[in-house]
Amino acid sequence: MSEPLNRSTFPRAPEELLLPTVETVELEQEQTLEAWADAHPHATIALQMVYDRRTILARYCPRCRELRTLREETALVRRRSIGPLLERRRSREMKTALSFLAGNIALIVLAWDPSGAAAQGKPATPGDAPGFAYAAPAFIKELDTRFPAQPPVPPSPPRYGGVLHFPATVRAFDPTAGYRPELALVWDTLTEWEATWYFPEVQRTPVIRKTLATSWEMVDPSTWIFKLRQGVKFHNRPPVNGREMTAEDVKYSYELLKDKAQYSTRAALVKAIQVVDKYTVKFELSMPDPKFYLNVVDSLSPVIVPREAVEAPGGLAENPIGTGAFMLKEFAPGEGALLVRNPNYYLKDKDGRQLPYVDAVRLYFTKDPATDTALFRTRQLDVMRVSTLDVLYALMKTVPEMQLYRVPSFGWGDYGVSMALDKAPYGDVRVRQALSMAINRDVVGEVINRGDAALYGPFPWALAGYTKRADYTSANLGPNYEYNAKKAKELLAAAGYPNGFDMELEWAEFQGWTFNEFVQLVARFFGDVGVRVKLKQLETSTWIAKAAGVQPFSHTLAAFSPIGAGPSFMDWVYLRYHSSFPRTINREGISDPKLDDLLTTWRLDPGEKRPAIQRAIWDHLRKNVYRITTIVPPHYRIAQAYVHAGANPYCWFPGYCSYEAKTAWMTEKAPSRKFEKFAQ
């Protein structure tokens, strides 16, 4: 049995554990829990008990009918349906604990509205509900102190050698077959985001690293010229055999990949590419864009591939040859992959040392966060993303020396619902507003991540001019983002649905997200205003295809918002909301002439009026609610103590920018690993 939970982290006193507006209820018998919850449908209950010298934390969420317990001996959050649990109340440990503690257990209640206004469907004001519902303040303070958003600069010089392990979900190493961030290990784009070496404090400030392109200039907003780096070689493998990359390869790659869904967001802007000379290409755009250089950054842009490898038997799947820092050595479907260092890689670090530092990268194709955390605990994973505060807390108890990068999200990682706007009733703005008002975002933030989350609107706050965390409020989002069940019912009735309607909500498990909990909450919220939700779980691959717009979704889809790889308004907003773009870019099929006019005005403006136009677009979108957004947790990226420079603000997935593989290095305390083959 491990040591008890740290009481300084989870204090027993209600006033220390939670913000004000709490109610304490004494339990006399087990049934009180269910009875009280049924009488208080808008509350979340937090329970702390001590049994047999073990501290047990529990919460009950009436919305999703789940009882959660955190037991110190496993340090894992267990999620169970409240119904089966109560039927199994003869379970000796829980029954004995509850009876033993009768009259002594404090049931700490987050009463969103003590007067009962919330339960009656009245609007909740910001003062009614704590925006930081159940993130233990002492633990958050500890994270702020130990792991500032601006990480310390790694020691120098770096050490060469070692095999880096991280989780992945890639299905094939073939950029023509589908996008996965891990492909950036093998194939480069013209430029990439600078994140690992200098750790930019403000994510909205674009800082670009020159990779295959060394310079660019705007001839006019519709014409751009890029100069390529000379001497860059493809991997020295047949049939390419290490030949030099040229402008012909850039032209070929863009023309090959422009119609692929995974690259269509960026490639849609390019009308034609002209080879000026061996190391110069000219881009002719389909529309003026004075910031086009931001759209050739990272692996969401077309990667550069050699024609010989594409046209060889088996294509890129059998000939995965690029210019990247690593070369694929072995691919084990369903298990993992092994990549080895490219000895002829063209990039050097900021001090002139050859990249990459590690000898190899081993990917493990994991399917759930529990597997990832188990592998991390046993040092079989070196770098990973943590999905929730619960998991982070548990890992810090068992791997206390680990490194953490924790930063408020620019916009990546939110929880939302996309609606098929071409189907009834989602084309009616009153229905969309009602569905948005039906969701209590404070509860979502508390359930998903113990309150360590920010409200999220139509697009990143910073792009609307809100640059301080204190600005991330419901007041700046407006009434459509405030919980108001009564108003939601009125809007549905006005739209012709006084008795609600039937909805199918599709979702899937996805690495780093807890969509299962989210859809249960959404279904409960929608049900309270008469919308009958049928949940449909998809295979992850099918869900990805629907989230990417490759396949249509039936009614609604639980997903994160369509995202940009970097902090670009063009990427996050213009491409995602303008009606001229297909579903692979504009997921919901948004078609709004007024919105199109605003977006076009923004695109044509040289820059002086853009901030005001961006705020006007924000106001228009929060009024029309074309996509339901709720909360966005911070980014938790962890690394073993023996890994340096493995975390950065942009990489929400392992390999997303390839930074943690390209510039990470390992100390002599790292495990000794072989890399002749994957299964070692």
N, C-alpha and C positions, 0 to 999 in steps of 0.2 A: 504494500500500500504506500503510495507516495504521500508527501507531506500535505497537510490541510491547505485549503485555499488561503491566500494571503488576505487577512481581514482588512488591511489597509487598502487593498485593491477593491474589495467588495465589502464595504463597511455595513454593519448590521443596522445602524440607525437610519431610519427612512430619510431624515433631512440630509444625511450625507450621501446616501445612495442615489437619491433622485432629486430633481428640481422640486420646487414647491408644488402645491396642488396635489397632495396625496391624501389618501384615506387608509387607515389601518383597520382591519377587520380580524377579530379573533376567531379561529376555527375551533369548533367543538366536535365536529365529526366530519368524516370524509366527504359526505354528500354536500356539505356546505359549499365546496368548491364549485360544483356544477350548478347548484341552485343560485349561488351568488352571480356566477357568470351569466346565466340566463337572464337575470334581472338587470344586468349592466352590460348590454351588448356593445357599448362603445368604449369599454375599458380594457386595458391590458394589465394582467395581474403578475406581480413579481413575488416570488416566495423564496425565503431563505430558511433552511432548517439545519439542525445539527443532529445526527443520529449515529450512535456508536463512534463518537469522536470524528465523524466524517461530515464535512460541510457539503450540503446539497443545495444547489440553486435551481429554482423552477419558475417557469412563467406559463401562464395560460392565455392564449389568444382566442377570444370568443369568435372572432371573425373567421378564423381558419380551423377552429375546433381542434387545436393542437396543444398538448401539454409538452413543455420542453424541460428537460432536466440537465444540469451540468454537474457531473459527479467527479470528484477529485481523483478517484482511482483510475479513471480512464481519460479524464480531461477532454472529453469529447461531448459535443452537444448531441443529445438523442432526441429525435422527433417522432412522436407517436400520436395517433388519432386519439382524441379524448374519449370517444365512445368505447372502443376496445379496451382502453386502459382502465376505465371505470368498471367495465365488466370483469376485468382481471384484478379487481381490488383486493382479492384474497391473496394477491402476491405478498408474501410474508414481509419482505423488507419495507415496501411502501406502506402497507397497512400498519405494521408495527411502528414505523416512523411517525405516521400521522397520529395514531392513537397515543403514542408515547409523548408527542408534543402537543396534545390537545390543550388548548388554552395558553400555549407558550409560543405558537408559531405566529409570526406577524405576516399577514397577507397585505403586501404593499401594493396599493392600487394607483395606477396612473389614471385619475379621473379626468378625462378630457374636458368635461364640463360638470363640475360638482352640482350645479343647479339642475342638471338633467336636460339642458337645452339641446345638447348634441343628440341625445336619444330621441328628442322630439323633432329632430330634423332642422333645428334652427342653425343659422350660420355660426361657426366657431370663429372667434376673433383670435389674433395672434396671442393674446394674453390668456386665453382659455386653455391652450394645450402647450405643454413644453415641447419646443422644437428639438430637444435633445433628450429623448424619452428615457432610454435605458442603457446608455453607454456609461459604464461605471466611471465617474469623473476622475477618480484617482488613477485608474488604468490609462485613460486618455492623457492625463497630465504626464504620466510616466513616459508614454510614447512621445509626447511633444518634447520632453526633456532629453530622452536618450537618443531619439532619432529625428532630428530636425529635418524639415523638408529640403533644406540645402545640405546634402550629405558632405562629410569631410572629404577632402581631396585624398585620393589613394596614395600610399607611399610610393617612392620612386628610388631606383629604377624597378620596372616590373620584372618578374621572373618568367623565363620561358619554360614550357613543358607542361605536362599534365593532360588529363582527359576530362572535359567538362560535361556534366550530365544535366539535362533538363527535360521536363515533360513536353509532349507535343501531341497533335491530333492529325498530322498530315496523312493523307491517304495515298498519295503518289507524288514522286518528284518529277512533275511535268507541268510547267506553267501554262501550257496550252489546254490542259484538262481542267484546271480549277485553281483558284487562288488559295494559298496558305502562307502565313508569314514566314514559316521555316524555309521557304524557297529562297529567301534573301541570303541564306548561307551560301548558296551556290551561284545565284544570278544577281548581278548588280543592276541598278538603275543609273540614270545620268547623274543624279545627286542624291544626297540623303540628309536627314536631320542630324545636326550636331547635338549630341546629348550626353555622351558618356564622359568626355574629357573635361568639359567645362561646367556641366550641370547648370544650365540657365535657370535662374530663379523664377522667371515669369514665362509660363508656357506659351502665352499668346505671342511672344516675340519670336518670329522665325529666325533661326540661325541655321544656315545651310553649310554642309560639308561638301566640298567638291570631290566627286568620285570619278566617274567616266567623263564628265564634262568639267572643264577647268574655268570656263567663262561663258557669259551669255549677254546679249544686248537686244534691246527692243528697237527694231527699225521703225515700226509703228505698232499700235496696239494689236494689230492682226498679223504681224510678222516678227518672228524672233529668230536670231541666229545663235547657235551654240558651237563653241569650240571644244573639240574632244582632246582628251589626254593622249599623248603619243606614247607608244611602247607598251600599251596594255595587251596582255596575251590571254587568250582563252586557255582553259585547262589543257595540259599536254597529254591528251588522250586521242586515240583515233575516233572518228575520221578527221578531226580538226587539227590535232597534233600541235597544239600550242601556237597557232598562227596569231598575228596581230589583229586586234579589233579595229575596224575602220567605220567611216560614216555610212558605208553600204550596209553594215550590220545594224546600225540604228534605224535606217530607213526600212530594212527588211523586217525588223522586229516589230516596229510600230504598225506596219501594214499587216503583219501576220496576226497580231494580238488585238487590233483595234475593235474587232467584232466580238471578242470574247467578253462574256458578261463581267468577269472579274476585273477587267481593265477598262471597261467602257466608260466609267466615270471620268477618267482622265483623257482617254483616247478620243472621246466624243468631241473634244475641243479642237482636235487636229483635222484640218481638211486635207492637207497634203504635206509631204516632206520632200525636200529637194536636197540632193547631195551637191554641195558647192565645191568641195575638194575632199581629199582623203580624210581630213580631220575636221571638217566643217559641215554642219547640216542646217538647213533653213526650215522652220516650221511656219506653214501658212494656216492660220486658225479659222475655224468656222464662224467665229464671232470675236470682236475685239476683247482683249484681256490684258490690261496693263500689269497684271501680276502673274502672268503665265508661268514664270520660272518656278512658282510654288507648286505647279502641277506636274512636274517631272521628278518629284522627290519621293523616295521610298518605294516599297514593293507593291503599293497600290497602282503605281505607274507601270507601263509596259517594261518588262525586263529585257535586257539585250541578249539575244541568243544567236548562235551561228547557224547559217542555213544548212551546212553539211550535216549537223547533228539532227536537225528537224527532218531532213529528207532521207536520212539513213534508215535501214530497217528497224522498226520499233520506235522511231521518232525520239523525242527527248526523254520519254519514259525509259528507254533502253540506252540512251546516250545523254545522260544529264550533264551536259558540258556548258559551263558559263565562264564568267570572269571573276567569280566570287572568291571569298577568303578560304572556302573549304570545298573539297571535292567529295562527292558521294562514293563511299567504298562499298557499302552493303545496305540493302533495303530489305527488311523483314516485314512483310505485310501483317498488320495487326499486332506487331510486337515492338518494332522500333527501327532505327537506322543508325549507321555509323558513318561519320564524315571525317576526313583527315585534312590536315593543314595543306593549303596550296603553297608550295615553296616559291612560286613565282608571282605571288600576289603583289600588286603594284602600289598599294597604300602603305605609308609609314605613319607612325604616331606623331604627335605634336613635337616630339624631340628628335625625330628622325630615325626611330627604331622600326625595324621591319614588323609588320603585322601579318597574321595574328600571333598571339603569344602561345596559345595552347596547341598541343600536338593534334588533338582530335576532339570531336563533339559526338556524344552518344545521346540519341533521342529515345525516350521511352513513350510509347503510345498509350497513355493512361486514359481512363474513361470517367473518373470521378475525383473530387477533391480529397476524399478519404484515402485513396490510393496514393495520391501525391504526397499528402502529409506523412503517411506511413513511410514512404520512400525517403522523404526528407529527413525524418527522425533518425533513420539508419544510415544517413550519409550516402544514399544511392542517388539522390538528386541534390544538385548544388545550387540551383537557382529556380525559383518558381513564383507564381503569383498566388496570393492568398485571397480567397473570395470574401470572407466575412471576419468581423472582429472576434467572434467566438473561436474560430479556427486559429486566428493569430494569437489569442490569449493562450490557448492550449499549447501551441507550438513554443511560445516563449517560456512556458513552464518546463518543457522537456528539452528545448534547445536554447538555453538562455544566452549563449554566446553568439547567436545568429545576428546578421546584419539586416536592417529593415530600411527600405525606402518607402516613406509614407507621405503622400502629397495630395492635397485636394485636387480632384479631377477637373481638367479643362472641360470635359464633356464625355470622355470615353467611359463606358461602363454603366450607363444609366439603365433604368427599368421603365419600360413603356409598353404601349399597346398601339399597333398599327391597325387601321380600319380600311376595308375595301370601299373606297368612296364611290365607286361606280355601282354599288349595290345598296338597296334600301335596307335599313333606314339611315345609313351612315352619310348619305349625301346631304342630309338635313342638319344644318348647323346647330339647331336646338337639341337634337339627339346627341351630337358630339359634346356640346357644352354640358348636357345633363350627365353623360357618362363620366366626364372629367370631374364634375362637382360631386359625384357619388363616391369618389375615392378620398379617404382620409390619408393624406400623404404623411402626416406625423406618425400614424400607425404603421404605414409601409416602411418608413425609415427605421422605426423601432424594431419591427419584426425582422426585416431583412438584415440589418446591421447594427442592432442595439442603439440606434440613434446616431451613429457616426456616419452621417450622410447629409448631403445638402439637397434642397429643393432644386428641381431642374425644369426648365421651360422649353420653348420651341427649338432653341439652339443654345450653344454655350453663352453663359452670362457675359463673359468678357467681350464677345463680339457685339453685344448690345450696349456696351459702354459701362457695364457694372463690373468694376475691377476689384472691389473689396468683398470679402466673404460676408461682411455685415449687410451687404446689399442683396444677398440671396434670400429674399423674403417673399411671402405670399402677397404682400402689398405691391411689390414690383412685378408680380405675375398677374394679379387681378382676380376678380371673383370667380372666373372659370376654373381656377386652380385651388380654390378654397373649398373645404368640405361643407356641403350644404345639401343634405338628402331631401329636405322639403322642397327646395327650389328645383332640384333635379326632377322630382316627380311632377312638378308643375310644368316644366319644360317638356317632358315626355308627353304629358296630356295635351299640351298645346300643339305638339307635333303629330297628334293623332294616335298616341300609344298610352292611353290612361291605364291600361292593364299590363304595360310593358311589352316585351317581345322576346323571341328566342334568339340566342346567339351561340355560335360555336367559336371557342377561343383555343387556338392551336398554340402549342408550346413544345419545348424539348429541353432535356438536360444539356447544358453547355459548360465547358470548362471555365470556372471562374465566376459563374453566376448561380443564383439559387432561384431559378424560375419556377420550380415546383411550389415553393412557398408563396411566391408573388402571384401566381395565377389563382391559388386558393384564396388569397386575400381579395383579389379583384372579383372573383366569382361571388364571394360573400358580399362585398360592397355593392356590386351591380344587383344582386338578388334583393338587397334591402330596398331598392327603388323599383322593383318589379321586373327586372331584366333577368331572364332565366338562362343561365350559362351552362353549356355543355363543354367540358374540357376535353381536348383531344391531344394526347401526347404523340409527338412525331419522332421518327428516327432523326438523330442529329443531322445526318447528311441531308435529309429532306427539309428539315427546318432551315438549314443554312441556305439551301436553294431558294426557299420562299423568302427568307430575310434579304437575300441578294436580288430578289425580283426575277429570278430565273423561272420559278414556278409560281403560279397564283396561290394566294391563301383564300380560304373559304369566306369567312366573315371578318375575323380579327386574328391578330398574331401577336403574341407576347414576345418582345424582342427589345434589344437596345436600339436607339435611334440610328438611322443611317449616318455613318461617321466619316469624317475626314481624317487623313493620316496625320496632318499637321494643323496648326492653328490658322487656317485660311478661311475667310468668309466665302470665297468662291466654292471651296470644297464642302464646307459644312452646310451652307445655306443656298447659294445660287443654284448649284447643280441638283440639290435635293428637293427644291420646291418649284422650280420653273417647269411649266407644262410642256416645254419643247423636248424634254428628256424622257426616255423610256423607263419602264418599271425597274429595270436593272439599276437605275440611278434614282428616280423619283418613285420610291417603293409603293406609295399609296395611290399613285396616279392623280396627284393634285393638279387641278386645272382651275385657275382663278385669274381672270384678266387683270384685275386691279393689282394682284400680287405680281403677276408677270411684268406689269408696267413699272412697279417699284423696283423689282430686281433688275430690269433692263436699265433703268435710270442709274441705279447703283453701278452697274457694270461699265457704263459709258462715262461715268464721272471720273475725272483724273485723280481725285482723292480728297479735295477740300471739303466736299459735302457728304462724303461717304459715312462718317459717323452718325450724322443726323438721319440719313436714309436708312442705315442699319437699325436705328431705334424705331423708325416708322415701320419697318418690316417686322420687327419684334412685336410691336403693338398690334399690327394686323394679324399676325399668326396667333397670338395669345387670345385674340377675340374669336377667331374662327376654329381653333383647335383641330387642325387637320391630322394631328398625331397626339395621342394622349401620353404625356410624359409625367413622371412622378418624382423620383429621387435619383441621386447619383452618389455612390459611396466614394471615399478616397481610394487612391491606388496603393495597394500593399504589395510591394515586391521584396521578397526576402532572398538572402544568399547565406551560404555557410560562411563561418568566420574566416575560412582559408581562401575565400574568393574575393578579389578586389575588382572594382569598376564593373560590377555585374548588374547594376541597377540604374535606371534612368527614367525620366518622366514620360517618355513616349511609348515605351514598350509594354503594352498591356498583355501581350502574349509572348511567350518565349520565342525568340527569333524574329519578332515583328520587325525590328529594325536591324537585326543581326548584331546589335551592339554588344550584348552580353557575351557573345561568342567571339566577336572580332577583336574586342579590346579588353575583355576580362583576362585576368591572370590569377594563378593559384600559388599559394605559398608552399613551403616545404612540408607543411602539416597536412596537405591534401592527401587523400587516399592514393596509393599507388595502383594504377590501372593499366591494363594492356589494351591494345587497340588493333590487333591483327584481324579480329572479326567482331561482329556485334555481340554475340553471346559469350562474353568473357567476364 
